[in-house]
Amino acid sequence: MEYALFFGLFFALIAVGVPIAYSLGLSSAYLIVFNLDLPIVLVAQHMYAAVDSFSFLAIPFFMLAGAFMSYGGVTRRLINFAYSLVGPFKGGLAQVVAVSGMFFGAISGSSAATTAAIGAIMIDSMEEKGYDREFTAGVVAAGGMVGIIIPPSITLVVYGVIAGVSIGDLFLGGFGPGILMGVSMCVLSYFICGKRGWGGEGTFSLKNVFKAFIDSFWALLTPVIIIGGIYGGIFTPTEAAAVASVYGLVIGFFVYRELHLKDLPDIIAKAVYSTTVIMFIIAAAKIFGWILTNAEIPQQIAAFVTSIAPNKYVFLFLMNILLLILGTMVNPSAATIIVAPIMLPVALKFGIDPVFFGVLMIVNLAIGNITPPVGLDLFVVSAVTRISIDRIAKAMFPYLVILIADLFIVTYVPQIIMFLPNLFGGAGGY
């Protein structure tokens, strides 16, 4: 009975719009104090233990790296490079959004940051060229979702810490599905914009591509430094985040010279705020997960799933459905902390590699970031455009369909995820 009240309170808080971290923490504290008759200090102890990990230092450093580069003129240069590649084709500006999402996702580690950075530049530009405002908002929301798939990814860091899986291997695994989704959105934009009469901008020129590449070279070098440094044995993933933030500071100040001392307080404040939000979610989700484990709910779910899934293919299908639904309601970091300890042991029983499973989980949750009612990227775009969530979601629906199709392709063609980890990281098989 007490657990029924616990879940009822949690979903009631979600339903009335209470932020996910507070919903997790308040429902957990209620059960511990009033039903289990345990001291409230237990809540604080578990929440502190959840974030007491050296690897989580990667989160504020990646936040800083993305902010330094955004303020330092990197976003504009990446968009210009994307424009030189796909701008001249049908729906060129819509394709630029998808390509820019892949580029900036390789720097920021956050889908919300990617969406905000691209939207700040592309929404007005697309409207000036005659693109429908609602379509533009939908494209930007969809394009930003790859920010937590293509490395460095903050959510992959969270999964790696929780599951005890190599963060470097997870980063490598994120490239395949991130690129597949970006290319799929480009193809879809080509056909949709072609039907609506939105053509390309200018003429394709290798000279322009080369010029834009040179201009954005230092920004594009960021993921090379991160991944190369990790697998070259130069630094750990956490140290890579610190290196990325220093690198972003250096190129913003001394290479592009668009970052100024007066920007630093705002950059640091935003990084602190974003980090605090994520870490609070992680802490609250941890105590929520402890309650689930104490009630042996993970074991019951695992036994149920194993009984209805005769093989790993059915299991993965069911997991996709579950995570797609969960991702519409719960923040990716919180969902990762809750679901990973429950379902990873089941995945291992079916012989599924933890790197594959982790990346697949984050792909699912990334799609949840653009799906109502709690799709974070939708709220970011809505704040920029002043368009309601339901209208943005309606305009984005074709992209949602193609992204879900990509999800199932990745699910049943595992080498899309595992090729690079197997080649460089020595991860296991499917």
C-alpha positions in Angstrom: 0.0 0.0 0.0 2.8 2.4 0.9 4.4 1.9 -2.5 1.2 2.6 -4.3 1.0 5.9 -2.4 4.6 6.6 -3.3 4.1 6.1 -7.0 0.8 7.9 -6.9 2.4 11.0 -5.3 5.2 10.9 -7.8 2.9 10.9 -10.8 0.6 13.4 -9.2 3.5 15.8 -8.8 4.5 15.3 -12.4 1.0 15.8 -13.6 0.6 19.2 -11.9 3.9 20.4 -13.4 6.3 20.0 -10.5 9.9 19.7 -11.9 11.1 16.2 -12.2 13.9 16.5 -9.5 11.4 17.8 -6.9 8.9 15.1 -7.8 11.5 12.4 -7.4 12.9 13.9 -4.1 9.6 14.8 -2.5 7.9 11.4 -3.2 11.0 9.6 -2.0 11.3 11.7 1.2 7.6 11.1 1.9 7.9 7.4 1.7 11.1 7.2 3.8 9.9 9.4 6.6 6.1 8.7 6.9 5.8 5.1 5.6 9.2 3.4 6.2 9.7 5.3 9.5 13.4 6.0 8.7 15.3 9.1 9.6 15.1 11.9 7.0 19.0 12.2 7.1 19.0 9.0 5.0 17.6 11.1 2.1 20.5 13.5 2.3 23.1 10.7 2.7 21.9 8.9 -0.5 21.6 12.1 -2.5 25.2 13.1 -1.5 26.6 9.7 -2.3 24.9 9.9 -5.7 27.0 12.9 -6.8 30.2 12.0 -4.9 32.0 10.8 -8.0 35.1 12.1 -9.7 33.7 11.3 -13.1 30.8 13.7 -12.7 33.3 16.6 -12.8 33.1 16.1 -16.6 29.6 17.7 -16.5 30.5 21.2 -15.4 33.6 21.2 -17.6 31.7 20.2 -20.7 29.1 22.8 -19.8 31.9 25.4 -19.7 33.4 24.2 -22.9 30.1 24.6 -24.8 29.5 28.0 -23.3 33.0 29.3 -24.1 32.7 28.2 -27.7 29.2 29.5 -28.1 30.2 33.0 -26.8 33.5 32.8 -28.7 32.0 32.7 -32.1 32.2 29.0 -32.7 28.5 28.5 -33.3 28.4 31.0 -36.2 31.4 29.4 -37.8 30.0 25.9 -37.5 26.7 27.0 -39.1 28.7 28.7 -41.9 30.5 25.5 -42.6 27.3 23.5 -42.6 25.8 26.2 -44.9 28.7 25.7 -47.4 28.0 21.9 -47.4 24.3 21.7 -47.8 23.0 25.3 -48.1 22.8 25.3 -51.9 20.4 22.2 -52.1 16.6 22.1 -51.7 15.6 23.1 -48.2 19.2 24.2 -47.7 18.6 26.1 -44.5 16.6 23.3 -42.9 19.5 20.9 -43.8 21.9 23.4 -42.3 20.1 23.0 -38.9 20.6 19.3 -38.9 24.3 19.4 -39.9 24.9 22.2 -37.4 23.3 20.1 -34.7 25.8 17.4 -35.4 28.7 19.8 -35.3 27.6 21.7 -32.2 26.6 18.5 -30.5 30.2 17.4 -30.8 31.1 20.4 -28.6 28.3 21.1 -26.1 27.2 17.6 -24.8 23.7 18.9 -24.2 20.7 18.8 -26.6 19.2 21.9 -24.9 22.4 23.9 -25.4 22.6 22.7 -29.0 19.0 23.7 -29.7 19.4 27.1 -28.1 22.6 27.9 -29.9 21.4 26.9 -33.3 17.9 28.4 -32.8 19.3 31.8 -31.8 20.9 32.1 -35.3 18.8 29.9 -37.6 15.2 30.8 -36.7 15.3 34.4 -37.9 17.5 33.5 -40.9 15.0 30.8 -42.1 12.0 33.2 -41.6 13.7 35.9 -43.6 14.1 33.4 -46.5 10.3 32.6 -46.4 10.3 29.4 -44.3 7.2 28.9 -42.2 7.8 29.9 -38.6 6.2 26.7 -37.1 8.2 24.5 -39.5 11.4 26.3 -38.6 10.7 25.8 -34.9 10.1 22.1 -35.4 13.3 21.7 -37.5 15.4 23.4 -34.9 14.0 21.3 -32.0 14.6 18.1 -34.0 18.1 19.2 -35.1 19.2 19.9 -31.5 18.3 16.5 -30.1 21.5 14.8 -31.4 23.4 17.0 -28.8 23.2 14.2 -26.2 24.0 11.4 -28.7 27.1 12.7 -30.5 30.0 12.8 -28.0 30.8 14.4 -25.7 27.5 13.7 -24.2 26.6 14.5 -20.6 23.9 11.8 -20.4 26.4 9.2 -21.7 28.7 10.3 -18.8 25.9 9.7 -16.4 25.2 6.2 -17.8 28.9 5.4 -17.8 29.2 6.3 -14.1 26.0 4.5 -13.0 26.7 1.3 -15.1 30.5 1.2 -14.6 31.0 1.3 -18.4 33.9 2.9 -20.3 32.8 6.5 -21.0 35.3 6.5 -23.9 33.7 3.5 -25.5 30.3 5.1 -25.0 31.5 8.3 -26.7 32.7 6.3 -29.7 29.4 4.4 -29.9 27.4 7.7 -30.1 28.9 8.8 -33.4 27.1 6.2 -35.6 23.5 6.9 -34.5 24.1 10.6 -34.2 25.3 10.9 -37.8 22.6 8.5 -39.1 19.9 10.7 -37.5 21.5 13.9 -38.8 21.7 12.6 -42.3 18.1 11.3 -42.2 16.9 14.7 -41.2 18.8 16.3 -44.1 17.1 13.9 -46.5 13.7 14.5 -45.1 14.2 18.3 -45.2 15.2 17.9 -48.9 11.9 16.3 -49.8 9.6 18.4 -47.5 11.1 21.7 -48.6 11.1 20.7 -52.2 7.4 20.1 -52.1 6.8 23.5 -50.3 9.0 25.4 -52.8 11.8 26.3 -50.4 15.0 25.9 -52.5 18.7 26.2 -51.8 20.8 29.3 -51.2 23.6 30.1 -53.7 25.7 27.6 -55.6 27.8 24.7 -54.2 31.5 25.4 -54.4 34.4 23.4 -53.1 36.2 26.7 -52.7 33.5 28.0 -50.3 33.6 24.6 -48.4 37.3 24.8 -48.0 37.2 28.5 -46.9 34.5 27.7 -44.3 36.4 24.6 -43.1 39.5 26.7 -42.5 37.5 29.3 -40.6 35.9 26.6 -38.4 38.9 24.3 -38.1 39.7 25.1 -34.5 36.2 24.4 -33.5 36.0 21.1 -35.5 39.2 20.0 -33.8 37.4 19.8 -30.4 36.0 16.2 -30.7 39.3 15.1 -32.2 41.2 16.3 -29.1 38.7 14.8 -26.7 38.4 11.3 -28.3 42.0 11.3 -29.5 43.3 12.2 -26.1 41.2 9.6 -24.3 42.3 6.7 -26.6 45.8 8.0 -26.9 46.2 7.5 -23.2 46.9 11.2 -22.6 44.0 11.9 -20.3 40.8 10.3 -18.8 37.3 11.3 -20.0 37.0 13.6 -17.0 40.3 15.2 -17.7 39.2 15.5 -21.4 36.3 17.7 -20.3 38.7 20.0 -18.4 41.0 20.1 -21.5 38.0 20.9 -23.7 36.9 23.8 -21.5 40.4 25.3 -21.5 40.7 24.8 -25.2 37.3 26.6 -25.7 38.6 29.5 -23.6 41.8 29.7 -25.5 40.3 29.7 -29.0 37.6 32.1 -27.9 40.1 34.6 -26.5 43.1 34.3 -28.7 42.1 32.6 -32.0 38.6 33.9 -32.8 38.9 36.8 -30.3 35.2 37.1 -29.8 35.2 36.0 -26.2 35.7 38.9 -23.7 36.4 39.2 -20.0 33.0 40.8 -19.4 31.4 37.5 -20.8 33.0 35.3 -18.1 30.6 36.0 -15.2 27.6 35.2 -17.4 29.3 32.1 -18.8 30.3 30.7 -15.4 26.8 31.5 -13.9 25.1 29.6 -16.7 27.4 26.7 -16.4 26.9 26.6 -12.6 23.1 26.7 -13.0 23.0 24.0 -15.7 25.3 21.8 -13.7 23.3 22.3 -10.5 20.1 21.3 -12.3 21.6 18.1 -13.7 23.3 17.1 -10.4 20.2 17.7 -8.4 18.3 15.5 -10.8 20.9 12.8 -10.4 20.8 13.0 -6.6 17.0 12.9 -6.5 16.9 10.0 -9.0 19.4 8.1 -6.9 17.2 8.1 -3.8 14.2 7.2 -5.9 16.2 4.3 -7.4 17.2 3.2 -3.9 13.6 2.9 -2.9 12.8 0.9 -6.0 15.7 -1.5 -5.2 14.6 -1.7 -1.5 11.2 -2.8 -2.7 12.8 -5.3 -5.1 10.9 -3.7 -7.9 13.9 -4.1 -10.3 14.0 -7.8 -9.7 10.2 -8.1 -10.3 10.4 -6.1 -13.5 13.4 -8.1 -14.7 11.7 -11.4 -14.0 8.5 -10.1 -15.9 10.5 -8.9 -18.9 12.5 -12.1 -19.1 9.3 -14.2 -18.9 7.6 -12.3 -21.9 10.8 -11.7 -24.0 11.9 -15.1 -25.5 15.0 -13.5 -27.0 17.1 -10.3 -27.1 15.3 -9.0 -30.2 12.0 -8.9 -28.5 13.6 -7.6 -25.3 15.1 -4.7 -27.2 11.8 -3.9 -28.9 10.1 -3.8 -25.6 12.9 -1.6 -24.1 12.5 0.9 -27.0 8.8 1.2 -26.4 9.3 1.6 -22.6 12.1 4.2 -23.0 10.2 6.2 -25.7 7.3 6.5 -23.3 9.4 7.3 -20.3 11.4 9.8 -22.3 8.3 11.9 -22.9 7.8 12.4 -19.1 11.2 12.2 -17.5 14.5 14.1 -18.0 17.1 11.9 -19.7 19.6 12.0 -16.8 16.9 11.0 -14.3 15.5 8.3 -16.6 19.1 6.9 -17.1 19.7 6.6 -13.3 16.3 5.0 -12.7 16.2 2.5 -15.6 19.9 1.5 -16.1 20.3 -0.4 -12.8 16.9 -2.2 -13.5 17.3 -3.2 -17.1 21.1 -3.5 -17.6 21.3 -6.8 -15.7 18.5 -8.2 -17.9 20.3 -7.0 -21.0 23.5 -8.7 -19.8 21.5 -12.0 -19.4 20.5 -11.7 -23.0 24.2 -11.2 -24.0 23.7 -7.6 -25.0 26.9 -5.4 -24.7 26.5 -2.7 -22.0 28.1 -0.1 -24.4 25.5 -0.9 -27.0 22.7 -0.9 -24.5 23.8 2.4 -23.0 24.0 4.3 -26.3 20.6 2.8 -27.4 19.1 4.0 -24.2 20.3 7.5 -24.7 19.1 7.5 -28.3 15.6 6.7 -27.0 15.7 9.4 -24.4 17.1 11.9 -26.9 13.9 11.4 -28.9 12.0 11.9 -25.7 13.6 15.4 -25.5 11.5 16.4 -28.5 8.3 14.7 -27.5 5.5 16.2 -25.4 4.7 16.6 -22.6 8.1 17.1 -21.0 10.3 17.4 -24.2 13.0 19.9 -23.0 14.0 20.9 -26.5 10.4 21.9 -27.3 10.4 24.2 -24.4 13.7 25.8 -25.4 12.4 26.5 -28.9 9.0 27.7 -27.6 10.8 30.2 -25.4 12.7 31.5 -28.4 9.8 31.6 -30.9 6.8 32.2 -28.6 5.1 29.3 -30.4 3.0 26.9 -28.3 4.5 23.4 -27.7 1.6 21.6 -29.5 2.1 23.6 -32.7 5.9 23.0 -32.7 5.3 19.3 -32.0 2.8 19.1 -34.9 5.3 20.8 -37.3 8.1 18.4 -36.1 6.0 15.2 -36.4 7.6 14.0 -39.7 11.0 14.3 -38.2 9.9 12.4 -35.1 8.7 9.6 -37.4 12.1 9.4 -39.2 14.0 9.5 -36.0 12.0 6.6 -34.5 12.7 4.7 -37.7 16.4 5.4 -37.2 16.1 4.1 -33.7 14.9 0.7 -34.8 17.5 0.6 -37.5 20.2 1.2 -34.9 18.5 -1.4 -32.6 18.7 -4.2 -35.1 21.9 -3.2 -37.0 24.1 -3.0 -33.9 27.3 -2.3 -35.8 26.1 1.3 -36.3 26.9 1.7 -32.6 29.5 -0.9 -32.0 31.8 -0.4 -35.0 34.0 2.3 -33.5 34.1 0.9 -29.9 35.1 -2.5 -31.4 37.7 -0.9 -33.6 39.3 1.4 -31.1 37.9 0.6 -27.7 37.9 -3.2 -27.6 34.3 -3.4 -26.4 32.5 -6.7 -26.5 30.0 -7.8 -29.2 26.3 -7.4 -29.6 
